[in-house]
């Protein structure tokens, strides 16, 4: 269905003029469709990619467009999928032939046939993503809106073009996309659609970890990820994808003593950290920082509720989650592990008198990630008591100042021992042995405890005394 609204003036990018010309020369109809159209109408920052549908061969259209562009950009052709892509200025332009799809229950990979524009719009995930603008000379800029997507944009509603049970069962990734769009755009998921996600939640298990994580990363990259994670929780998807998180959503009472709900606390921490970092991996650390609390929760009469060792166990659980979801098992995982395992250290420091030696150990263990750790720990303060909140943040400022002072004086962030193992072997005419390790460790501990400054002469004098104690120097 064509809408009378015209968007001719908005399609003032050179690429649309060239696609229109190429379409005319090939005698095929073409349309820009999907996210670009949605964001154009919403007046959001445009995505750095444009989807073009040709009622005919998308590959032929892409090749023709490349020939007509002055720079003759290279066309990447994906014959299996019948798609092609070229880069124009800083934008990826993808071309596909209009198609209709059918699915097998056990797979999200469709059987594809050539189709009409309306067939192509039918297969889209949401009405707001099925909007198309004509690039044809006869009606350039005309909006084609068969499902009332414009009304849904105005009413901030996410609705599927077809029966949601079909849409979500065919491609279960669309359930995560619904929640991601609701979070990004501040839209409501239509009630029928929401119930369908809940009903079809188990279908998410046929989706690869990589595709799932891509959507979770986009939710975590929003200004307020808690919106998306609460929707994931309410639909049952979160219990399938991250049961370690939903396990935190319980509060027990014994002898009148309760503990806080660590699930809702976690979501608050994630929201708290967002204004201070765009690093999605630090946001992951905020999301997972308390996952060790459910399995370590204990109660005793003297201490009440405890979670002893939850940071250490949480760090081990991080690796299992990354493996299960096929996330990168590289420095990114190690960074998240480190943040989770150290997540309470600055908080403990901020509660006690801040000693130089404690700060030196914090900086030594955190290394270049100490600023990220402080950012995480400040986000972790969710108390609603204004006096406690003020006291914690005031103490964190003291810790931050101490970190600067200690680092300037003792240089422990990138700690290198003033005396190397090779030097120790040379001085005492030793081969590799446990004594060398003992001396290196003793020097490191003396520096971190503030017994000696981090310089060669002080370390040498300390080493000679310690060597005498362990019998390497005969008196």
C-alpha positions as CSV (number, residue, x, y, z in Angstrom):
1,X,0.0,0.0,0.0
2,X,1.4,3.4,-1.0
3,X,1.2,6.2,1.4
4,X,0.6,9.7,0.0
5,X,3.6,11.0,2.1
6,X,6.6,11.9,0.0
7,X,10.2,11.8,1.2
8,X,11.8,13.0,-2.1
9,X,13.8,15.8,-0.5
10,X,15.1,13.5,2.3
11,X,16.6,11.2,-0.3
12,X,19.2,13.8,-1.3
13,X,22.2,11.5,-1.0
14,X,24.0,11.0,-4.4
15,X,23.7,7.2,-3.9
16,X,19.9,7.3,-4.3
17,X,20.1,9.2,-7.5
18,X,22.5,6.7,-9.0
19,X,20.5,3.7,-7.8
20,X,17.4,5.3,-9.4
21,X,19.3,5.8,-12.7
22,X,20.7,2.2,-12.6
23,X,17.2,0.8,-11.9
24,X,15.8,2.7,-14.9
25,X,18.5,1.4,-17.2
26,X,18.0,-2.2,-16.1
27,X,14.2,-1.8,-16.1
28,X,13.8,-3.0,-12.5
29,X,12.0,-1.4,-9.6
30,X,14.1,-0.6,-6.5
31,X,13.4,0.6,-3.0
32,X,15.3,1.7,0.1
33,X,13.8,-0.3,3.0
34,X,14.3,-1.1,6.7
35,X,16.3,0.7,9.4
36,X,17.4,3.6,7.2
37,X,13.8,4.5,6.4
38,X,12.7,4.0,10.0
39,X,15.5,6.3,11.3
40,X,14.9,8.9,8.6
41,X,11.3,9.2,9.6
42,X,12.2,9.2,13.4
43,X,14.9,11.8,12.6
44,X,17.5,9.7,14.4
45,X,21.1,9.6,13.5
46,X,21.2,7.5,10.4
47,X,22.7,4.1,10.4
48,X,25.9,3.6,8.5
49,X,24.3,1.1,6.2
50,X,21.5,1.2,3.6
51,X,19.3,-1.8,2.5
52,X,18.1,-1.7,-1.1
53,X,15.5,-4.1,-2.5
54,X,15.3,-4.8,-6.2
55,X,12.3,-6.5,-7.8
56,X,14.7,-8.5,-9.9
57,X,18.4,-9.2,-9.4
58,X,20.0,-7.3,-6.5
59,X,23.5,-8.4,-7.7
60,X,23.0,-7.0,-11.2
61,X,21.7,-3.7,-9.7
62,X,24.8,-3.4,-7.5
63,X,27.1,-4.0,-10.4
64,X,25.3,-1.4,-12.5
65,X,25.4,1.2,-9.6
66,X,29.2,0.6,-9.2
67,X,29.7,1.3,-12.9
68,X,27.7,4.6,-12.7
69,X,29.6,5.9,-9.6
70,X,32.7,7.9,-10.4
71,X,34.9,5.9,-7.9
72,X,33.7,2.5,-9.3
73,X,33.6,0.9,-5.8
74,X,34.3,-2.8,-5.6
75,X,31.2,-4.9,-5.3
76,X,31.2,-7.9,-2.9
77,X,28.9,-10.6,-4.2
78,X,27.3,-13.2,-2.0
79,X,25.7,-15.6,-4.6
80,X,24.5,-18.1,-2.0
81,X,22.3,-15.4,-0.5
82,X,21.6,-13.5,-3.7
83,X,23.0,-10.3,-2.2
84,X,25.7,-7.8,-3.0
85,X,27.4,-4.9,-1.2
86,X,29.4,-1.9,-2.0
87,X,30.8,1.0,0.0
88,X,29.9,4.5,-0.9
89,X,31.7,7.2,1.1
90,X,31.4,6.0,4.7
91,X,28.2,3.9,4.1
92,X,27.7,0.2,3.3
93,X,25.0,-0.2,0.7
94,X,23.5,-3.8,0.5
95,X,21.4,-4.9,-2.5
96,X,19.0,-7.9,-2.5
97,X,16.4,-9.1,-4.8
98,X,12.8,-9.0,-3.4
99,X,12.0,-12.5,-2.0
100,X,9.6,-14.6,0.0
101,X,10.8,-17.0,2.6
102,X,9.6,-20.3,4.2
103,X,11.2,-21.9,7.2
104,X,11.8,-25.4,8.7
105,X,11.0,-25.7,12.4
106,X,14.5,-26.8,13.4
107,X,16.4,-24.0,11.6
108,X,16.3,-20.2,11.2
109,X,17.7,-20.5,7.7
110,X,14.9,-19.9,5.2
111,X,14.1,-21.4,1.9
112,X,14.1,-18.4,-0.4
113,X,12.2,-17.7,-3.6
114,X,12.0,-14.6,-5.8
115,X,9.1,-12.4,-4.8
116,X,7.4,-9.1,-5.0
117,X,8.1,-6.0,-2.9
118,X,5.1,-6.9,-0.7
119,X,6.5,-10.5,-0.2
120,X,9.7,-8.8,1.0
121,X,7.9,-6.6,3.4
122,X,6.0,-9.5,4.7
123,X,9.2,-11.3,5.8
124,X,10.5,-8.2,7.8
125,X,10.6,-8.5,11.6
126,X,8.5,-5.4,12.5
127,X,6.1,-3.1,10.8
128,X,8.4,-0.2,11.5
129,X,11.2,-2.0,9.6
130,X,9.0,-2.9,6.6
131,X,8.6,0.7,5.5
132,X,10.0,1.3,2.0
133,X,10.7,4.4,-0.1
134,X,10.5,4.2,-3.9
135,X,13.7,5.0,-5.9
136,X,11.8,4.7,-9.2
137,X,11.5,7.7,-11.5
138,X,7.7,7.5,-11.6
139,X,7.2,8.0,-7.8
140,X,10.7,8.7,-6.4
141,X,10.4,9.2,-2.6
142,X,6.9,7.7,-2.2
143,X,6.4,5.8,1.0
144,X,5.1,2.2,0.7
145,X,3.5,1.1,4.1
146,X,1.4,-2.0,3.8
147,X,1.2,-2.7,7.6
148,X,0.7,0.7,9.1
149,X,4.3,1.1,10.2
150,X,3.9,4.9,10.2
151,X,1.2,4.7,12.8
152,X,3.3,2.3,14.9
153,X,6.2,4.7,14.7
154,X,4.0,7.5,15.9
155,X,2.5,5.4,18.7
156,X,5.9,3.9,19.6
157,X,4.7,0.4,19.2
158,X,6.6,-2.7,18.1
159,X,4.4,-5.0,16.1
160,X,5.1,-7.9,13.6
161,X,3.8,-7.6,10.1
162,X,2.4,-11.2,10.3
163,X,1.1,-13.3,13.2
164,X,3.9,-12.9,15.8
165,X,3.9,-16.7,16.5
166,X,4.9,-17.2,12.8
167,X,7.4,-14.3,12.9
168,X,9.2,-15.4,16.1
169,X,9.0,-19.1,15.5
170,X,10.4,-18.7,12.0
171,X,13.4,-16.7,13.2
172,X,13.7,-16.6,17.0
173,X,16.4,-14.0,16.9
174,X,13.6,-11.5,16.2
175,X,12.5,-11.9,19.8
176,X,15.8,-10.4,21.0
177,X,15.6,-7.8,18.3
178,X,12.1,-6.8,19.6
179,X,13.6,-6.3,23.1
180,X,16.6,-4.5,21.7
181,X,14.5,-2.1,19.6
182,X,12.2,-1.5,22.6
183,X,15.2,-0.6,24.6
184,X,17.0,1.6,22.0
185,X,13.9,3.4,20.7
186,X,11.9,3.6,24.0
187,X,9.0,1.7,22.3
188,X,6.4,-0.7,23.8
189,X,6.1,-4.3,22.5
190,X,2.5,-4.9,21.5
191,X,0.8,-7.1,24.0
192,X,0.1,-9.9,21.5
193,X,3.7,-9.8,20.4
194,X,5.0,-9.8,24.0
195,X,2.9,-12.9,24.8
196,X,4.2,-14.6,21.7
197,X,7.8,-14.0,22.8
198,X,7.1,-15.6,26.1
199,X,5.4,-18.5,24.4
200,X,8.2,-19.0,21.9
201,X,11.1,-18.3,24.3
202,X,12.5,-21.8,24.1
203,X,13.0,-21.4,20.4
204,X,15.9,-19.1,21.1
205,X,18.0,-22.2,21.7
206,X,18.4,-22.8,17.9
207,X,20.2,-19.4,17.5
208,X,24.0,-19.3,17.6
209,X,25.7,-17.8,20.6
210,X,27.4,-15.2,18.3
211,X,24.1,-13.8,17.1
212,X,22.7,-13.8,20.6
213,X,25.7,-11.9,22.0
214,X,25.5,-9.4,19.2
215,X,22.0,-8.5,20.4
216,X,23.0,-8.5,24.1
217,X,25.9,-6.2,23.3
218,X,23.5,-3.8,21.6
219,X,21.2,-3.8,24.6
220,X,24.2,-3.3,26.9
221,X,25.2,-0.3,24.7
222,X,22.0,1.6,25.3
223,X,21.7,4.4,27.8
224,X,19.6,2.3,30.2
225,X,20.2,-1.4,29.6
226,X,18.0,-2.4,32.6
227,X,14.9,-1.8,30.4
228,X,16.1,-4.5,28.0
229,X,17.2,-7.0,30.7
230,X,13.9,-6.6,32.5
231,X,12.1,-7.5,29.3
232,X,14.4,-10.4,28.8
233,X,13.5,-11.5,32.3
234,X,9.8,-11.1,32.0
235,X,9.6,-13.0,28.7
236,X,11.7,-16.0,30.1
237,X,14.5,-15.4,27.7
238,X,17.0,-14.3,30.3
239,X,16.6,-17.6,32.3
240,X,17.6,-19.5,29.1
241,X,20.5,-17.2,28.1
242,X,21.9,-16.1,31.5
243,X,20.5,-18.2,34.3
244,X,23.4,-17.0,36.5
245,X,21.6,-13.6,36.5
246,X,18.1,-14.8,37.2
247,X,19.4,-16.9,40.1
248,X,20.1,-13.6,41.8
249,X,16.4,-12.7,41.8
250,X,15.5,-14.1,45.2
251,X,15.4,-12.7,48.7
252,X,15.4,-15.0,51.7
253,X,14.6,-14.3,55.3
254,X,16.0,-16.3,58.3
255,X,15.4,-15.2,61.9
256,X,14.2,-11.8,60.7
257,X,17.3,-11.1,58.6
258,X,17.1,-10.6,54.8
259,X,19.6,-9.7,52.1
260,X,19.1,-7.4,49.2
261,X,17.8,-8.6,45.8
262,X,21.1,-8.9,43.9
263,X,19.3,-9.1,40.5
264,X,17.7,-5.7,40.7
265,X,20.9,-4.4,42.3
266,X,22.9,-5.7,39.3
267,X,20.6,-3.9,36.8
268,X,21.0,-0.7,38.8
269,X,24.8,-1.0,38.7
270,X,24.7,-1.5,34.9
271,X,22.6,1.6,34.5
272,X,24.9,3.5,36.9
273,X,28.0,2.7,34.9
274,X,26.6,3.7,31.5
275,X,27.1,7.5,31.8
276,X,30.8,6.9,32.7
277,X,31.9,4.4,30.0
278,X,31.0,3.2,26.5
279,X,33.2,0.1,26.9
280,X,30.8,-2.8,26.4
281,X,33.2,-5.2,28.2
282,X,33.2,-3.0,31.3
283,X,29.4,-3.0,31.1
284,X,29.6,-6.8,30.9
285,X,31.7,-6.7,34.1
286,X,29.0,-4.7,35.7
287,X,26.3,-7.1,34.6
288,X,28.2,-10.2,35.9
289,X,30.0,-8.7,38.9
290,X,27.7,-10.4,41.5
291,X,26.9,-13.7,39.7
292,X,28.9,-15.6,42.3
293,X,26.6,-14.5,45.1
294,X,23.8,-17.1,44.5
295,X,26.0,-20.2,44.8
296,X,28.0,-18.7,47.8
297,X,25.1,-17.5,49.8
298,X,25.1,-18.7,53.4
299,X,23.5,-17.8,56.8
300,X,24.9,-18.0,60.3
301,X,23.7,-16.4,63.5
302,X,26.8,-14.3,64.1
303,X,27.3,-12.7,60.7
304,X,23.8,-13.1,59.1
305,X,23.9,-13.5,55.3
306,X,27.3,-13.9,53.8
307,X,28.7,-14.4,50.2
308,X,32.2,-15.4,51.0
309,X,34.4,-15.9,48.0
310,X,31.7,-14.8,45.5
311,X,34.2,-12.6,43.5
312,X,36.5,-15.6,43.0
313,X,33.7,-18.0,42.0
314,X,32.2,-15.3,39.9
315,X,35.4,-14.9,37.9
316,X,35.4,-18.7,37.2
317,X,31.7,-18.5,36.1
318,X,32.5,-15.7,33.7
319,X,34.7,-18.1,31.6
320,X,31.9,-20.7,31.5
321,X,29.4,-18.0,30.3
322,X,31.8,-16.8,27.6
323,X,32.4,-20.4,26.4
324,X,28.6,-21.2,26.4
325,X,27.7,-18.1,24.4
326,X,30.8,-18.4,22.1
327,X,32.1,-15.1,23.2
328,X,35.8,-14.2,22.7
329,X,38.0,-16.2,25.0
330,X,40.8,-13.6,24.7
331,X,41.9,-10.5,26.6
332,X,38.3,-9.3,26.6
333,X,37.2,-12.3,28.7
334,X,40.2,-12.0,30.9
335,X,39.4,-8.3,31.5
336,X,35.8,-9.1,32.5
337,X,37.1,-11.9,34.8
338,X,39.6,-9.5,36.4
339,X,37.0,-6.9,37.0
340,X,34.6,-9.4,38.6
341,X,37.3,-11.0,40.8
342,X,38.5,-7.6,42.0
343,X,35.1,-5.9,42.2
344,X,35.0,-5.6,46.0
345,X,38.6,-4.6,46.6
346,X,38.1,-0.8,46.3
347,X,34.9,-1.0,48.3
348,X,36.7,-2.7,51.1
349,X,39.4,-0.1,50.9
350,X,36.9,2.8,51.0
351,X,35.4,1.4,54.3
352,X,38.7,1.3,56.1
353,X,41.6,3.6,56.7
354,X,43.3,3.8,53.3
355,X,46.9,2.6,53.8
356,X,49.6,3.1,51.2
357,X,50.4,-0.6,51.1
358,X,46.8,-1.6,50.4
359,X,46.6,0.9,47.6
360,X,50.0,-0.3,46.2
361,X,48.6,-3.9,46.1
362,X,45.4,-2.7,44.4
363,X,47.3,-0.9,41.7
364,X,49.8,-3.8,41.3
365,X,46.9,-6.3,40.9
366,X,44.7,-4.1,38.7
367,X,47.6,-2.6,36.5
368,X,46.3,-0.5,33.7
369,X,42.7,-1.5,34.5
370,X,42.7,0.3,37.9
371,X,40.6,3.2,36.5
372,X,38.0,0.8,35.1
373,X,37.9,-1.0,38.4
374,X,37.2,2.3,40.3
375,X,34.5,3.2,37.8
376,X,32.8,-0.2,38.3
377,X,33.0,0.1,42.1
378,X,31.6,3.6,42.2
379,X,28.6,2.3,40.1
380,X,28.2,-0.5,42.6
381,X,27.1,1.9,45.3
382,X,23.3,1.7,45.1
383,X,22.4,2.5,48.7
384,X,19.4,4.8,49.1
385,X,20.7,6.2,52.3
386,X,22.1,9.7,51.3
387,X,24.6,9.8,54.1
388,X,26.0,6.4,53.3
389,X,26.1,7.2,49.6
390,X,28.0,10.5,50.2
391,X,30.4,8.7,52.6
392,X,31.2,6.0,50.1
393,X,31.9,8.4,47.2
394,X,33.9,10.7,49.5
395,X,36.0,7.7,50.5
396,X,36.4,6.7,46.9
397,X,37.8,10.1,46.1
398,X,40.4,9.5,48.9
399,X,41.3,6.1,47.3
400,X,41.7,7.8,43.9
401,X,44.0,10.4,45.3
402,X,46.0,7.8,47.0
403,X,46.3,5.8,43.8
404,X,47.8,8.9,42.0
405,X,50.2,9.6,44.9
406,X,51.4,6.0,45.2
407,X,51.8,5.5,41.5
408,X,53.9,8.7,41.1
409,X,56.1,7.6,44.0
410,X,56.3,3.8,43.6
411,X,55.6,3.1,40.0
412,X,53.8,-0.2,40.7
413,X,51.2,0.0,37.9
414,X,53.6,-1.7,35.4
415,X,55.7,-3.3,38.1
416,X,59.1,-4.5,37.0
417,X,61.4,-5.9,39.7
418,X,64.4,-3.6,40.2
419,X,66.6,-6.7,40.2
420,X,65.9,-9.4,37.7
421,X,66.2,-13.2,38.1
422,X,69.2,-13.2,35.8
423,X,71.0,-10.7,38.0
424,X,70.3,-12.7,41.1
425,X,71.8,-15.8,39.4
426,X,74.9,-13.8,38.4
427,X,75.4,-12.2,41.8
428,X,75.1,-15.5,43.7
429,X,76.5,-17.7,41.0
430,X,73.3,-19.8,41.0
431,X,71.4,-21.9,38.4
432,X,67.6,-21.6,38.2
433,X,66.3,-22.6,41.6
434,X,63.6,-21.9,44.2
435,X,66.0,-19.5,46.0
436,X,65.9,-17.1,43.1
437,X,62.1,-17.1,43.2
438,X,62.1,-16.6,46.9
439,X,64.4,-13.5,46.6
440,X,62.3,-12.0,43.8
441,X,59.1,-12.5,45.7
442,X,60.6,-11.0,48.9
443,X,61.8,-7.9,47.1
444,X,58.3,-7.4,45.5
445,X,56.6,-7.9,48.9
446,X,58.9,-5.4,50.6
447,X,58.2,-2.8,47.9
448,X,54.4,-3.3,48.1
449,X,54.4,-3.2,51.9
450,X,56.5,0.0,51.8
451,X,59.5,-1.4,53.6
452,X,61.8,-0.2,50.8
453,X,61.3,2.2,47.9
454,X,61.0,0.8,44.3
455,X,64.6,1.4,43.3
456,X,67.7,-0.6,42.6
457,X,69.9,0.4,45.5
458,X,67.3,-0.2,48.2
459,X,66.3,-3.5,46.6
460,X,70.0,-4.6,46.4
461,X,70.5,-3.9,50.1
462,X,67.3,-5.7,51.1
463,X,68.2,-8.7,48.9
464,X,71.7,-9.1,50.5
465,X,70.2,-9.2,54.0
466,X,67.5,-11.7,52.9
467,X,70.2,-13.8,51.1
468,X,72.1,-14.0,54.3
469,X,69.0,-15.2,56.2
470,X,68.4,-18.0,53.8
471,X,72.0,-19.1,53.7
472,X,73.2,-17.8,50.3
473,X,75.8,-15.6,52.0
474,X,78.1,-17.1,54.6
475,X,78.9,-14.8,57.5
